[in-house]
């Protein structure tokens, strides 16, 4: 705007100058007009001279006018450019003003939000102080309870020591009486040996036959579709129970190889089986995350034990009472169940999944084999870890207890089969073969009824048998065409049963 005003003032000034010059020229031309009255000849030279001067002046005026016009054009262009720049600046100022208003609004919003967060933080701090006070109170109560518990444990231990002393006295007296009875009845006990069957002197002892090394496949049974992962004999019986990928539980007469009964209702693949000591109930561990309990006589499901959140891969029943069941699943838990009531009594949580487990003979200890290769012993009542040993360099696939309850047989993915003393967890023997390779994480090995032989299947379909006494392989059985998953020796000493990945069961004698 300033440039346009300057230009306009310049133009007006030029016009005024031209008018003044015109008036001056008219005054200058007055003598010329007076001279017209004079003779033409006298005035000719003067006019010519004046005309030339006027022409020169006129040319100068034209030049001055052209310069002023050029200057005016330049100044108008500059004025327009300044005006455009001014509009841009005004637009920029407007945008900046809008951004400033938005920033102020956002700042106000953030201020309000900060105030709300500050109030929330103050509330959380107050809650934290309350929780801290509660924690201190609970810690004090826990310390008091721990001290009281320690006092009770001390009193209990004192009572237990006193009871142990009385029990030792009673055991000593009983031992003396038993020695006298044994000394008086040696001849009677010797006469009780009939056809290799020996009855032990204590009441309630089991019958057993010295196991012989099998060499012939007596029966080859196509038992299950998709594979048979678990087989188990009934106690003191030659009847075999099997479970497979087809979700069925089948019972077989091993003498004839005929199917005697089938149990249904399992909703997943059967990964492990166990039978109570009185042969009344059959328990199956399933990939459906549940355990199923059948009445062996009626064939009906009595309980469905739920609580695991992943596939259940191992199960065993107490040999002491036939009431308590222990199971392991791939949810890193071991659960103890009451078979009569059908609910869980205790849950043990551990960082390594358990592949196989077994009850001790007195049902007070759980022996478990884990993916990290360790064998662990747990207290059934408290769930506390009693002891552990690095049994294998890779995952443990099988844990089985000897008939006398003093030894534990473990198998691992390192293709070793180790025998441990359950009392000290010292290794008593290691059984291996270059040809023996464990087939899966749930491949089950077994000990013979007389604790004299160890049997394990291989991925190539062969079955290997070792002598416990010298650790040497005594036999290799070949009949299976696929990986052997499970081995089970009858409690009567014979026969031996094996199952494979194709669902075939072989009975050996």
ABEGO torsion letter per residue (X at the ends): XAAAAAAAAAAAAAAAAAAAAAAAAAAAAAAAAAAAABBAAAAAAAAAAAAAAAAAAAAAAAAAAAAAAAAAAAAAAAAAAAAAAAAAAAAAAAAAAAAAAAAAAAAAAAAAAAAAAAAAAAAAAAAAAAAAAAAAAAAAAAAAAAAAAAAAAAAAAAAAAAAAAAAAAAAAAAAAAAAAAAAAAAAAAAAABBGGBBBBABBGBBBBBBBBBBABBABBBBABBGEBABBBBBBGBABBBBBBAAGBBBBBBAAAGBBABBBBGBABBBABBBBBAAGABBBBBBAAGBBBBBBAAAGBBABBBBGBABBBABBBBBAAAGABBBBBBAAGBBBBBBAAAGBBABBBBBABBBABBBBBAAGABBBBBBAAGBBBBBBAAAGBBABBBBABABBBABBBBBAAGABBBBBBAAGBBBBBBAAAGBBABBBBBAABBBABAABBBBBBAAGABBBBBBAAGBBBBBBAAAGBBABBBBABABBBABBBBBAAGOBBBBBBAAGBBBBBX
